[in-house]
Each structure stands twice: as structure tokens, then as C-alpha cells.
Amino acid sequence: MPSQFRYNFSPTAGSTLGVRHSEKTRTKISQSLVGNKNALGNNPSNRKGVVVCNKNGEVINEFSSQTSAAKWLGVNQQAVSKALKRGSIVRRMYRVFLP
């Protein structure tokens, strides 16, 4: 294969260990991340607020994300997500809603 069509080649198959990016490549990567608050993909604009209520519908607490609500409730984020979708009760005493 001609060298101009090769990219991301590693000296060890299946591993990026030992691969060193050129200064040009590092600059391109850096420029592509400018303005990205979290390069890992956890974009704060994707967060959905969550309102936690008791069974009677009285607001107990409000959170900026499902993760923070899950920590407060003592469950994992997936449990909060499922409760939101199904309208189910969490920990036998809380309901969760989107604001």
C-alpha cells in the first residue's frame, strides 16, 4: 500500500504503545479539541435535569443530571434513566421526573 494512504500504523499489531504522533498531527488534534470542554464526549449540554419527588408528588430535590440524582438516591444512573422512561418508583419511595 502506498505510504500516502497509510495512517495510524503501529509497530505492534493491536497496540498503540510506542506510536509517536508527529508535531503536525499533535497540532491538528489539539486544534480539533479547541472549545470542547470535555474531550471525552461528556458534553454538559447533553445533561438532563432531574426532579426527585416523594410518592405524593412533593418535590424533594432537584439535580442538574441523572448521575447526580443517582448518587443522592444511592442507585446507579441506569436505574434513574429507566425510572424516567417507565415512570416507576426508585427505592420504593421516590419518583423522578424531567423538569
N, C-alpha and C positions, 0 to 999 in steps of 0.2 A: 504494500500500500504506500503511495507517495507520502512523504513527510508532511506536506501541507494539509492532508486530510486526517492526520493523526492528532488526537488530543487526549488528555487525561490518561496517558500511559504511565504505568507504574513498573518499576524494576521487579516487583514481586507481585505475581498474579493474585488478585483478590484483596490486595492491601494497598493503602496509600502511604504506608510507612516508608519514609525515605524520599518521598516525592517533594521536590522543592519548586515552588512556583517562581517564575521569573519576576523581576521588578515590574514589568509591563502588566503581567497577569495580576499581581497583587494590587496594582493601581486600579485596574478595571474592577476587581472585586470590591475594593474599598469604595470606589465611585458608585457602584451599583447599590451599596448599602446606605448611602447618604440619605438622611431623612427618615430612615427606617428605625423607629425607636427600639424595636426588638427584633434582631436579625433571625431569631429562632422561629418566627411565624406567629407568636402570641400577640397578635395585634389588639391593643386595648380597645379599638373601635369595634371589634367583634364581640366584646363583652356584653352580656345581657344582665341587667339588674334583676334582683330577685327580692320579693317581699315575702316575709315569713309571717303567717297568721296562726292563731290557735284554731281549734275546731269550730269555734263560733264565728270566725271571720275577723276577730280583732287583731289589728296589726301588732306584732311582737317586735319585729326588727326589719330593717331594710339593708340590702347589700348591693355592692356595685357589680358583683359577679357571682356565678354559680359556685365557683370554687370557695370564695369567702363565706358564702352561706353554708356550704357543705362542712367547712371547718367548724363553724359555730354550732351546727347541728350535730356534729360528731359522726358524719357519714361521708362517703366519697362523693365526688362530683357527679358521677354517673347516677347515683340514687336521686340527686336533686333534679337532674335532667329528665329522668324517667317520670318522676313525680309531676314535673311541669307538663310533660306530654300527656300523661294519663289522668291528671287531676287527682292523684292519690295522696294519701296521708304519709308523712315521714315520721318515723319513730313513734308511731301510734298517737301523736298529739299535735303535729304541725301540718299545715297546708302551705304550699309555696305557689306564688303567682308571679307573672311578669308585671312590672309596673305599667 
